[in-house]
């Protein structure tokens, strides 16, 4: 059963967030389920050179303002289809942002083009004869794909996955013709949203199935608190909505073979201490209590302002803190100032460094994810895999993947981390204190670390769920 992914980024080729990790890892798991995947993504600068055995498989004389072509080949273990459209993607800057840090003003056209190309491939127009049985679009950037396919008499079923509903993709109403959208769809029951065009809403309305990245997030999306204005659309589509938990690449994230760390396993977990020592030396921290780690985008969503307000309480417990992240300038400044004010206790590095992130997961005692909302979250999964116990808000995928060390869980020996709710400073502080208390009980802590490292965080179960979803759609197709 052939599957086409329509996606704007894909690790390890190009990445801004968890969407890329999913797009890069899920195809391999689906292949084991008998669902080979081709990944369609834009040919950002430098990507074409990474293709092996590249062939032109489709050409467009005019793709939203210029010529374009689809190049097929292999890279990073993936079967790739690159949308080579220089007028849209050959630019200096980030994939969504220009050099000035603002969105590219033509992002609507750029990703409508990606969706249009996905629809043409869905109709079997590649010259090598490959045709998908299912077209699976990801987030708003692929959201128009089901719309473009909807009026075709013979088409593959479509799936749209919501990775983060906060990002929806908007265009003014006057662009409807430019985006090649049908006038009949410009209604509240279609892709119209407050007088404009909403890409993600379009995908939700026109797709045959909707998935999101955790069961709890699927439930949360029907509420105004989490739905970002689309809760009514989600509620009306609940029969075609499924929450399928994300996983991680177990080969890339493997403490037994990770080249960035001193290797260890669940059987040799004592060797993990070398990573803690090395991490403390790298950041210049000393902690008798637990070493708390943060690897995160610094945005209000991540709830890290709560931790800043509790920093003195955390340090009073003889704990330490190391942080790797970037984003909101105010948060960057606040954490940098905390590092300056508390040398030897708080270490901060602004930016992103992939090997360093691995060292933080391998060396921290606790990984902190106090998000206001979190569709799935991968940080806590990396922490579980590396024996860094997650301390998380009870929301979205965080709630679905971490077993809180409450009295019952400790007594039965199943706890893997710490949850807090509601998302307040008082509740987070209580969870920090519980983590410090548990850390003082070395036997309990070691048991929790082993529980964490045994917790299933790969793609096997979720890939099987996607396969069953694809099968149900193809069986129902006319």
Order of alpha helices (4+ residues) and beta strands (2+ residues): beta-alpha-beta-beta-beta-beta-alpha-alpha-beta-alpha-beta-beta-beta-beta-alpha-beta-alpha-alpha-alpha-beta-alpha-beta-alpha-alpha-beta-alpha-beta-alpha-beta-alpha-beta-alpha-alpha-beta-alpha-alpha-alpha
